[in-house]
Amino acid sequence: MASAVFGPATFCAVTGGSRGLGRSIAVLLAGRLGHGSRLVLTGRSLQGLQETKRQVKEKCRKELEVKLVTGDMEDSTAYHAHFCDIFADAKQGDFNSALMIHNAATTGDATKKASEHSDPQILTKYYDTNLTSVIALTSKFMKVC
């Protein structure tokens, strides 16, 4: 088992943690978080998040709080509630260090040519997922952690 790299009482959040790269990052980081740490996993699939949590607990035998928060970074109208869930019960001073991993993203419709991307609603969802959510979540993260 790897030794703690981030020290005791680290707050760590991973977006897009329900599968793929986000799951892998969460599982690898879990063994590096010190005593009293909290790992928050976010994603669209509760079932996927539960599987990630199972893998984290299997890999990391020490006591680690793992919190699951479902939500879609594509839906900017739900950001406030989603971000409040991520940082619920976390206040400045609760943790010695903090880490935010932005992994939730989309490549959009790669079958289309650049000249075919003209639907403003689809473009808005793309930018909400890949840019707006990162900026807004980072702002909330900096205020809380």
C-alpha positions in Angstrom: 0.0 0.0 0.0 1.3 3.5 -0.9 2.1 5.9 1.9 0.1 9.1 2.3 1.3 11.9 0.0 -1.3 14.5 0.8 -1.0 14.2 4.6 -3.8 14.0 7.2 -7.2 15.5 6.7 -7.2 16.2 3.0 -10.4 17.1 1.2 -10.3 15.6 -2.3 -13.1 15.9 -5.0 -13.0 14.1 -8.3 -15.6 15.0 -10.9 -16.5 12.3 -13.5 -15.7 9.7 -10.9 -18.2 7.1 -12.0 -16.1 5.4 -14.7 -13.0 5.5 -16.8 -10.2 7.9 -16.0 -12.1 9.5 -13.1 -12.5 6.1 -11.4 -8.9 5.2 -11.9 -7.8 8.6 -10.5 -10.0 8.1 -7.4 -8.8 4.6 -6.8 -5.1 5.6 -7.1 -5.6 8.7 -4.9 -7.4 6.9 -2.2 -4.2 5.2 -1.0 -2.4 8.5 -0.9 -4.8 10.4 1.3 -4.0 10.6 4.9 -6.0 9.9 8.1 -9.2 12.0 8.4 -9.5 12.6 4.7 -12.6 12.9 2.6 -12.9 11.8 -1.0 -15.9 13.2 -2.8 -16.8 11.4 -6.0 -19.2 13.1 -8.5 -20.8 11.7 -11.6 -24.0 11.1 -13.5 -24.3 7.4 -12.6 -25.0 6.5 -9.0 -24.4 2.9 -9.8 -21.0 3.8 -11.4 -20.1 5.9 -8.3 -21.0 3.1 -6.0 -18.7 0.8 -8.0 -15.9 3.4 -7.7 -16.5 3.6 -4.0 -16.3 -0.2 -3.7 -13.0 -0.2 -5.6 -11.6 2.6 -3.4 -12.6 0.8 -0.2 -11.0 -2.4 -1.6 -7.8 -0.7 -2.4 -7.6 1.5 0.7 -7.9 -0.4 3.9 -7.5 2.6 6.1 -10.4 4.7 7.3 -11.4 7.1 4.5 -14.7 8.9 4.2 -16.0 8.5 0.7 -19.0 10.6 -0.3 -21.0 10.2 -3.5 -22.7 13.1 -5.2 -24.7 12.5 -8.4 -25.2 15.3 -10.9 -24.5 16.3 -14.4 -22.1 19.1 -15.2 -24.0 19.7 -18.4 -26.9 21.2 -16.4 -25.8 24.7 -15.3 -29.2 25.3 -13.7 -28.4 22.6 -11.1 -24.8 23.8 -10.3 -25.8 25.6 -7.1 -27.4 22.5 -5.5 -24.8 20.2 -7.0 -21.9 22.2 -5.6 -23.6 22.6 -2.2 -23.8 18.8 -2.0 -20.1 18.4 -2.9 -19.0 20.7 -0.1 -21.7 19.9 2.4 -20.2 19.8 5.9 -16.9 21.2 4.7 -15.7 24.5 6.0 -12.5 26.4 5.9 -10.1 25.0 8.5 -11.7 21.5 8.5 -8.9 20.1 6.3 -5.2 20.6 6.2 -5.1 20.4 2.4 -7.5 20.2 -0.5 -7.4 18.8 -4.0 -9.9 19.3 -6.8 -9.7 17.0 -9.9 -11.8 18.2 -12.8 -12.4 15.1 -14.9 -16.1 15.5 -16.0 -16.0 16.4 -19.7 -17.3 15.7 -23.1 -15.8 15.7 -26.6 -19.1 16.6 -28.1 -20.3 15.2 -31.4 -17.0 14.2 -33.1 -18.9 13.0 -36.2 -19.6 16.5 -37.3 -17.3 18.9 -39.0 -16.6 22.3 -37.4 -18.9 24.0 -39.9 -21.8 21.8 -38.8 -21.7 22.8 -35.1 -24.3 25.5 -35.3 -26.9 24.6 -32.7 -26.6 27.1 -29.8 -28.3 24.7 -27.3 -25.8 21.9 -28.0 -22.9 24.3 -27.9 -24.1 25.8 -24.6 -24.2 22.3 -23.1 -20.8 21.5 -24.4 -19.3 24.7 -22.9 -21.3 24.3 -19.7 -19.7 20.8 -19.2 -16.2 21.6 -20.3 -15.6 25.2 -19.2 -18.4 26.8 -17.1 -18.6 24.0 -14.6 -14.8 24.0 -14.1 -14.7 27.7 -13.5 -17.8 27.7 -11.2 -16.8 24.7 -9.2 -13.2 26.0 -8.8 -14.6 29.3 -7.5 -16.8 27.4 -4.9 -13.8 25.1 -4.0 -11.6 28.2 -3.3 -14.2 29.7 -1.1 -14.8 26.6 0.9 -11.4 24.9 1.0 
